[in-house]
Amino acid sequence: MAIRSYLLIHVHAGAESKAQAALQALDEIVACDQVTGEMDLIAIAEGPDYQHILGPLLTKIRQIEGISHTQTCLVL
């Protein structure tokens, strides 16, 4: 069974679409939407375990150009 998480993502102004496309290209990202409010994107990610989401996946996400801050909400 895959572990699910919600990723709240803030990006630099004007980089929303490019960051969204880069996120959607990742195998672990199930969905990614631009939203209003404090955060710019919300993504749903799935991985084999919590360590994968908090380690390799977040490392990939934080390297995407334009992303300035992430908050990970693990589903229990």
Backbone bond lengths (Angstrom), bond angles and torsions (degrees), N, CA, C in turn:
res aa  C-N    CA-C-N  psi(-1)  N-CA   C-N-CA  omega(-1)  CA-C   N-CA-C  phi
1 M - - - 1.454 - - 1.527 109.52 -
2 A 1.312 116.32 133.24 1.458 120.99 -179.40 1.522 110.73 -78.64
3 I 1.310 114.73 147.15 1.464 122.57 174.46 1.527 107.52 -89.06
4 R 1.313 117.06 134.91 1.464 121.65 -178.00 1.519 109.92 -109.47
5 S 1.329 115.70 148.64 1.459 121.33 174.60 1.525 109.08 -145.53
6 Y 1.323 114.11 156.58 1.461 121.78 174.15 1.521 106.48 -110.06
7 L 1.316 116.03 129.69 1.454 121.66 -178.74 1.524 108.82 -111.44
8 L 1.316 115.91 120.45 1.462 122.41 176.65 1.520 106.17 -97.93
9 I 1.321 116.35 122.06 1.464 120.18 -168.08 1.526 110.86 -127.12
10 H 1.324 115.20 131.07 1.461 121.77 174.45 1.523 107.41 -107.78
11 V 1.334 116.36 133.78 1.467 120.47 178.53 1.523 110.07 -125.28
12 H 1.318 115.37 161.70 1.461 120.50 176.70 1.527 109.22 -66.72
13 A 1.318 116.76 146.94 1.459 122.27 -178.99 1.522 111.19 -53.18
14 G 1.313 115.62 131.52 1.454 121.91 178.40 1.522 114.60 89.70
15 A 1.323 117.50 -8.65 1.469 120.78 -177.18 1.525 112.55 -101.27
16 E 1.310 117.93 7.04 1.457 121.43 -173.67 1.537 112.65 -58.87
17 S 1.310 117.27 -51.07 1.467 120.49 -175.65 1.524 112.36 -65.73
18 K 1.322 116.95 -42.09 1.470 119.70 179.33 1.520 111.42 -66.34
19 A 1.320 116.92 -40.65 1.463 120.35 178.59 1.524 110.14 -66.54
20 Q 1.321 117.21 -40.44 1.457 120.73 178.74 1.529 110.37 -61.87
21 A 1.311 117.82 -44.66 1.467 121.21 179.53 1.530 111.39 -63.25
22 A 1.330 116.83 -40.62 1.470 120.64 179.07 1.529 110.56 -65.39
23 L 1.321 117.11 -39.58 1.463 120.58 177.60 1.522 110.92 -64.95
24 Q 1.317 117.18 -44.25 1.460 121.15 -178.09 1.523 111.91 -64.72
25 A 1.318 117.68 -21.08 1.465 121.67 178.50 1.530 112.19 -77.36
26 L 1.334 117.81 -14.29 1.464 121.10 179.69 1.529 109.89 -79.45
27 D 1.320 116.53 135.57 1.464 121.21 -177.87 1.526 113.05 -59.21
28 E 1.322 117.41 -34.01 1.469 121.00 -175.64 1.525 113.78 -76.42
29 I 1.323 117.81 -14.98 1.465 120.71 -177.27 1.525 109.78 -85.10
30 V 1.331 115.56 117.22 1.461 122.84 -178.77 1.531 110.40 -84.11
31 A 1.334 116.07 -37.85 1.467 121.91 179.84 1.524 108.49 -155.65
32 C 1.327 115.69 152.76 1.467 120.96 177.57 1.519 108.27 -151.33
33 D 1.322 116.03 124.16 1.459 121.23 -176.97 1.524 111.55 -129.02
34 Q 1.333 115.65 144.78 1.459 120.49 170.32 1.521 106.80 -80.04
35 V 1.329 116.34 137.73 1.458 121.42 -176.94 1.527 110.87 -133.63
36 T 1.315 115.65 163.10 1.454 120.56 173.56 1.522 108.34 -90.19
37 G 1.305 116.33 162.38 1.459 120.57 178.29 1.511 111.36 112.24
38 E 1.316 115.35 -161.72 1.463 121.31 -175.68 1.528 112.51 -65.02
39 M 1.313 117.65 -38.02 1.459 121.94 178.70 1.521 109.46 -96.03
40 D 1.316 116.19 157.70 1.463 120.87 -176.93 1.521 113.30 -99.49
41 L 1.330 116.16 -32.47 1.456 121.45 -178.66 1.521 109.63 -133.82
42 I 1.321 115.96 146.53 1.455 121.52 169.12 1.520 106.47 -125.20
43 A 1.329 115.49 126.96 1.457 120.57 179.77 1.525 109.42 -120.79
44 I 1.303 115.37 148.68 1.461 121.89 172.29 1.522 106.35 -108.37
45 A 1.320 115.08 125.25 1.464 120.47 -178.83 1.513 109.77 -121.38
46 E 1.326 115.56 148.41 1.454 121.24 174.68 1.521 108.76 -130.34
47 G 1.323 115.14 141.70 1.450 120.84 179.03 1.510 110.35 -148.60
48 P 1.325 117.41 171.66 1.466 120.48 -176.91 1.526 113.70 -68.84
49 D 1.345 116.76 -26.37 1.466 120.28 -179.18 1.528 109.33 -162.14
50 Y 1.340 115.37 170.66 1.467 120.32 -178.68 1.528 111.39 -61.85
51 Q 1.332 117.15 -37.12 1.463 120.41 -178.20 1.521 111.78 -63.01
52 H 1.331 117.13 -35.50 1.469 119.46 178.64 1.530 110.77 -67.17
53 I 1.323 115.67 -43.20 1.465 119.42 -179.77 1.526 110.63 -65.37
54 L 1.327 116.46 -45.32 1.470 120.49 -176.36 1.525 113.24 -79.48
55 G 1.313 117.92 -13.70 1.465 121.31 -178.72 1.513 111.85 -108.34
56 P 1.343 117.46 -95.02 1.465 120.81 -174.28 1.524 115.11 -57.63
57 L 1.328 117.38 -40.87 1.468 118.56 -178.79 1.518 111.39 -66.08
58 L 1.327 118.07 -48.68 1.473 119.27 179.84 1.523 111.87 -63.58
59 T 1.312 117.34 -32.85 1.470 120.11 176.42 1.524 109.78 -61.24
60 K 1.333 117.17 -45.37 1.472 121.12 177.84 1.526 111.14 -61.60
61 I 1.330 115.65 -45.19 1.462 120.02 -176.84 1.520 111.38 -64.31
62 R 1.302 117.48 -42.91 1.466 120.76 -177.93 1.523 112.79 -68.98
63 Q 1.318 118.18 -13.67 1.463 121.79 176.91 1.521 112.54 -89.02
64 I 1.319 117.17 -6.95 1.464 120.37 179.58 1.523 109.27 -71.35
65 E 1.312 115.23 128.98 1.462 121.09 -178.35 1.528 110.50 -60.43
66 G 1.318 115.92 131.74 1.456 122.13 177.25 1.515 114.23 100.80
67 I 1.329 117.56 -21.54 1.459 119.75 -179.95 1.524 109.15 -78.25
68 S 1.326 115.77 125.84 1.467 119.14 -177.17 1.530 113.09 -110.27
69 H 1.339 117.59 -22.81 1.465 119.60 -177.06 1.519 109.07 -158.92
70 T 1.336 115.81 141.06 1.457 120.03 174.72 1.524 109.76 -130.35
71 Q 1.309 115.48 152.13 1.460 121.86 172.28 1.520 105.47 -133.03
72 T 1.321 116.60 126.29 1.458 121.99 -176.83 1.524 110.38 -104.89
73 C 1.319 115.82 127.73 1.457 122.07 177.21 1.524 107.21 -115.93
74 L 1.328 116.11 103.69 1.460 121.45 -179.71 1.524 110.01 -76.80
75 V 1.325 117.00 136.75 1.448 121.21 175.03 1.521 107.72 -83.08
76 L 1.314 116.24 129.41 1.472 120.48 -176.25 1.498 112.53 -88.24
